[in-house]
Amino acid sequence: MDARLFAFSVGLAALSAVSTAAAQSPGCGLPPPDALPERLVVEGEERRLIAALPLDYRPDRPHRLIVAFHGRTNPAEQVRRYYRLEGADDGRSIFVYPQALRQADGTFVWRLPTDAVLFDRIVEEFSQRYCIAQEEIFAVGHSLGASFVNSLACARGEVLRGIASVAGGIMAAECSGQVAALLLHNPEDELVPVEEGRAAIDTLLDQNALPPRPAGDYDSPYECQRYGDEDGAYPVVWCLYEQSHTRQGRYYPHLWPDGAEQAALDFFDSLEPPQALAGQN
């Protein structure tokens, strides 16, 4: 493992262990900064991001943190509108949309371990400045962003409570911890074939020590199967959706389907904090 990645992993694991006992971040009780963070320095390079607080943000109430990653061609500003997460939220979440680095051809790229370190910095920065429920840190992504989120679930399983991804595969990473996961994929997708999504499912099942056969259906607008017990702490849900045309009528089976934002938030809502689950045993 890269030495920098290991160091940040240890640091985040320590932060997570300390915060789990308190179930809230160091920023709880502090007045919020006058302005939301727009940039972070990661490995000597300035990285842009967009952040959004609930309109009624209160520093005495822990909020879940949702980090949403964009795809190869659309920047953070566009996917913020495209994902529609804030409109579906009930006001209990802080959203962060980081910006990937551009490649020579103008497209974006997410890389491990560099962008896992970016995720670490986001969690650290927002935990220090705002009231974050440390057991409710989530990631969302589509396309390349989905592949990165699936990979982040593997690499940051000790920090993430859950993920939701649409049309993604997975990058090679060393897995740690366990993560609840909701993966959506269109069987007709040619940009990221469904087999790549199934490979991500296989990795997450191994990570969560779940059997390879579905345990039952999952209630959703899509065709979904749940792996793991219905009351399990770290379920993996695999959904196939049929929507293949944009609202303008263009055939594009790689799209973010209608209702995906609500499906993601409903899935996060369904997850008990690990501390609460432990108390039930």
N, C-alpha and C positions, 0 to 999 in steps of 0.2 A: 504494500500500500504506500502511496506517496506520503512523505513525511509531513507535508503541510496538511493533507487531508486527514491524516491520523491525529495531528495535533488539534485541529478544529473539531474532529469527531469526539475526542476526549473532552474538550472544553464544553461542547454542546451537551454531551452526556452528563457532565457534572452539573451544568446549569439546569438541565431537565430534572436531575435527581433532587436538587435542592428545591426547585420550584414545585415539584410534584407534592411535596409534603405540605406546602402552603397553598397549592392549587391556584396561585396567582403570581404575577410577575412583579419585579421591583418597581415598575412604574405605577402600580396601583396606589391610589391616594395622592399622587402627585398632580399638580395642575398641568394640563397638556401644553406642549410648546405652542408658540404663537403661529407657527407655520408647519405644515406637514413636511416630512423629509422628501426631497426630490432627487437626492444623489447619495450614493455611498461609495467609499473607496475600497476596492477589493484587489488585493495583491498589487497595490500601487496604481490601479487604473480606476478612473471615475466611472461609476455605473448609474444610469438613470432609472427612475422608477416613478410610478404614480400610486398615491395612497388615497384611500377614502375612509373617513370615519362615519359612524352613524350620526344622524342629525342631532340625536339626543345623547351623544356620548357622555358617559359619566365615569370619572376616574375611580369611583368606589365600587364599580361593577365590572368584574372580569368579562372580557369579550373574547370570542374566538377569533383567531387570526387565519385568514384564507389568502394564500399566495397563488396568484393565477399567472400561468406562463403562456405566452403567445406562440404562434407557429413560425414557420420558416419565412413567410412573406409579409405578414401583417404585424405592425408594431403594437406596443402596449396600448396606445390610444385607441386603435381600431378594435382590438379584441375586448377592451373594456365595454364598448358598446355592443359588440357581437355576442359576448357571453351573457350579458343581461343579468349578471349575478346580483348586483346591488338592488335591482328592482324586485327580485324574488326574495330578498332577505327580509327578515323580520326586525332588523335593527340591532341585532346582537353581534354583528361581525365587523371586523376591521379588514379591509381588502387592500392588498398590495399587488401591483402589476409591474414586475421588473422588466427591464429592456435587455434583450440579448445583444451580443456583439454582432456586427456585420462582417460578412465575408467579402472577398474580393469581387464577387459577382453581384453584390448588393443585397443578397439574402441574409437572413439571420441564422445564428447557430447557437445551440446550447451545448456545453461541454462539461464532462466530468474530468477532474474534480473541481475545476475552477468555478463552475456555476453552482455546485453544491456549497462551496464556500460563500458565494453570494447569498444563497438561501440562509446559511448560518448567520451572516451579517444582518440580514433582514430580521430574523427571529431575535437576535441580540438587540438590535437597535430599537425595535418596536416594543420589546419586553422592558427595556429600560425607560422608554419615554411614555408608554401607555399601559393601561391595565389589561393584560392579556391572561386568559385562562391557559396555563401552560399545558394542560391536558387536552386542549382543543385547538391544535395547530393542524391546518389542512392545506392541501395543494390541489389545484385544478389545472388542466391543460387540454389543448386540442392539437392534433397533428404532431408536428415536431415537439410542441409543448407537452403533448400527451406522452410521447416517448420519454421526454425528460422527466415528467412527473412520475411515470411508472418506475423509472430508474432511481429517482430521488426516494421513492418509497423503499426501495432496496437499500440505498446508501444511507438514508436517514430514518430508518425504522424506529430508532430510539427517541426521535423527536416528533415525528408526524403521528397524529392519531388516525388519519385517514386521507385518502385521495379520491378524486373522481377524474377520469380521463376519457376523451373521445377520440377515436381513430388513431391510436398510438401503438408503437411497438415497445421495445425496451433496449437500453444500452447495457453493455457489460459493466457490472459493478459488484462489489463485495457486499452482501446483504448483512444487516444486523437488525435485531429487534423484530417487531411484528407491526403490521399496518393493515387496517381495514381498507378495502379497495372496491370501487365501482368502476368497471370498464365498459364503455359503449363502443360498438363497432358496426359498420354497415358491411354485410357480406359481399356487396358489389364494389366495395372500395378498391380501386386500382393503385392509388397513390401510396397507401399503406395497406397492403393485403391483409385480410382477416387472419391469415396464418401468423402474422407478426403480433397481432393482438393476443392470439392464443398462446404464443410463446411467452408473452408478458404474464398471462394468467398462470402458466405453469411455474414461472419463477416465483410469483407471489404465493402460490399454493405451497411450494417448498419452503418459502420463508416463514409462512404462518403455520407450518406443520399440519396442513389440511389434506384430507384424502383427495385423490384426483377425480372422484365422481361427485356430481352435484348432489346436495342433500335435499333440495326442493326448489320450488319456484320462488321468485321474489316479486312482490307487488310493485308494478311499475307500468307506465304506458308502453314499454317496450317488451320484447320477449326476453325475459331474464331468468337466470338460474343462480341459485345461491350455493356456495361451497361453505361448509361449516355449519354447526348447529344454529338453529334459529335465534337462540339467545347467546351465541358465541360472542366473545369480545372482539375478534378480528375476522369478520366474514370477508369473503371475496365474492363479488357479484359480477357476472358476465352477461351483458345485454347486447342483443342484436336489434338494430333498428332498420326500418324499411324506407325511410324518407330519403329519396335520392334526387330530388329537384329543389332548387332554391325557390324562394318566394317569387322570383321573377320568371320561374319556369325553366331555368337552365338545368340540364342534367349534371349533377355534381354529387355523387354518393359519398364524397369525403367531407361533407358539410357537418356543421354543428347542428344537430336536429332540434326541432321545436320541443321545448320542454326539458332540454338537457340541464339548464340552470336549476330548475326546480327539482329535478331528479337528484342532482348533486347535493343540494342543500337538504332535501328530505333524507338522503342517506346519512349525511353528517348528523342531522337531528336524531336519527335512530340509534346512534352510537352512545352507549353509556361511557362515562369517563372510566379509565382503568382502575382508578382509586375506588370508585363507587362499586365496581364489579368485585374488587377484592374484598370489600366490606360485606358483600353478600355471601361470601363463602364461609 
